[in-house]
Amino acid sequence: MSAAVPTPRLSEAVLPSPRSAVADAARLAAVASYRLPGHAGVSDLDAVVAYMARTVEAPLR
C-alpha cells in the first residue's frame, strides 16, 4: 500500500495570501475614504462574511 498524499487546501494551492493586502496602508486609507456606514445588521450576511474571513484568513476589524 502507498501512503496517502495530503491534498493542499484551496487557499494554499490557488490563492495568494491576502495578509499583505489587508495590512496595506494605502488600501486601508482608500476604504476609509468611502465613509461606509457599516453593515446593515443582516445576520445571514454577517455569517457569510465571517465565514469568508476565516476561509481567506483575513481578520475582520
Contacts in CASP RR format, 6 or more apart in sequence:
PFRMAT RR
TARGET T0000
AUTHOR 0000-0000-0000
METHOD contacts of the structure
MODEL  1
MSAAVPTPRLSEAVLPSPRSAVADAARLAAVASYRLPGHAGVSDLDAVVA
YMARTVEAPLR
11 17 0 8 1.000
11 55 0 8 1.000
11 56 0 8 1.000
11 57 0 8 1.000
15 56 0 8 1.000
17 57 0 8 1.000
18 56 0 8 1.000
18 57 0 8 1.000
18 58 0 8 1.000
19 57 0 8 1.000
19 58 0 8 1.000
21 27 0 8 1.000
22 58 0 8 1.000
22 59 0 8 1.000
39 45 0 8 1.000
39 46 0 8 1.000
39 49 0 8 1.000
49 60 0 8 1.000
50 60 0 8 1.000
53 59 0 8 1.000
53 60 0 8 1.000
END
